[in-house]
Amino acid sequence: MRARTPTPDYALIGHQESWEQISHLVHGLRAPDKPALGLQTLRETVPWIPPRAIVHSRNFSLASDPVDGVYIETFLTPDELAQGALRRGIQRVEEAIGVAVREGARIAALGGFTSILLEGRAERMPHPPGMALTTGNTLTAAFIAKGVERAMAMLRVPLEDATLLVIGATGDVGSACSRYFAPRVRRLLLAARRQDRLESLANALATAGSETRWTTDIRAVIPEADVVIAVASLGQAAIDLSTCRSDALVCDAGYPKNLHPPQVAGPLVFHGGMGCSLGGWTCDSPLLDRFYTFPAPFVGHGCLLEGMVLAMERRFEPFSQGRGNITPARMEEIYAIAGRHGLVPAPFFDHRGLWPKQPPMALTGGRSPASAELAAP
């Protein structure tokens, strides 16, 4: 019989970005003697699986007592994301929030498309007064911004001389990054689908200091960029890097990923918006390692880690909610809180693995029995 898990302080609500990940998850849930399911069978059956709690964890802070969490899978499929099944997605998130309520969580963080679905709706979603909802977008934006700054410093390229392109600039994370970098770069390029939102954002940033230009034609501006931040709300990778400068720095922070990986030598790419826990965590099941793995230990998406950070800080509040409300000051606030508890930007990696040359990230302590040295080779 499985041991009873503690009542979680927080819940993480998410989905998988590929059928390969879903396959790992589903087969991890099935008995080992059951035959493997083919892709077509998965496509037919997974949409009928209701949201459920998958993994319970204990997470270790460098500054406070451990907190307990639960990951809730919505079972939203890549096909549904690509088709933009809004009503279906909202229904799934509502059901997942119901699971978080039954688990007893005091705050739920929304990952990937679940946060996009609830931008502007979170305060209206059914949940008890004692449980808060946060999209997690503020910590995601902070990890993106600090990652870009760190990478540019490592490459010895002055950010203040750079042209920076934000793809998906009018979304919640994209507009946050645009506000953050507007006074820090020479030229800011804003790209998104809707002209009215682009115009409004550009006008709001007009006095920030940098030259600002907006466009709905991403392909026209990619060759101009020294730095690209891709945070568009796409159901699947759809942006081509072939016209990007070979010496550019590209941060792909989409979930699912925004960019087709370059097939030949191209720009330097890292998966942004990711953080790692210096204190580490332990889980009640090995299942997490089957569908949520990265090239370094204790790495996770910033949107989900925001829930963990707020629980460690005992701030059970909707820190990130709505669209367009994230300021640089709020990014700095959640970044400082995260750092105090040992949640820092993840080492640089792309679809091939860790960057071969980057400063090591060594643990400074922590109480996790699972703690291990974090260092790039």
NORTAJO-V574358 format. One line per field, one symbol per residue. phi: phi as a letter, one per 30 degrees, with the letter a starting at -180 (. if undefined). burial: + if it has 9 or more other ideal C-beta (glycine too) atoms within 8 Angstrom, else -. A space follows every 50 residues. Layout:
BEGIN
phi = ???
burial = ???
END
This chain:
BEGIN
phi = .dddcddddbbccaaccbdddddeddddddddddddcdddddedceecdd eadcbcbcccddbaddbcbbcccdidcedddddiddddddeddedddddd dddjdcabccchdddddcdicedcddadedbccbdidddedddddddddd dddddhcdddcccccccidcdddddddddddedcbdbcccbadcdddddd ddddcecdkddbbbaccdddceddddbbccbddcdaebcccdcdddcdcb cccdbdedcdeddbebddcbdcicbbcddiabbdaddeddbbbbdbdhca dedddedddddddicdbdecaibicdcedddddddddeddcjcbededab dckdedbaddccdckjcddcebdcadd
burial = -------++++++++++-+-++++++++--------+----++-+++--- +-++++++++++----++++++++++++-++------+++-+++++++++ +-+-+++++++++++++++-++--+-+---++++++++++++++++++++ ++----+-+--+++++++++++++++++++++--+-++++++----++++ ++--+--+-+-+++++-+--++--++++++++-++-+-+-+--+---+++ +++++++++--+---++++++++++++++++-+---++-++----+-+++ +++++++++++++--+-+++++--++---+++-++-+++-++++++++++ ---++--+--+-+--+-+-++--+-+-
END
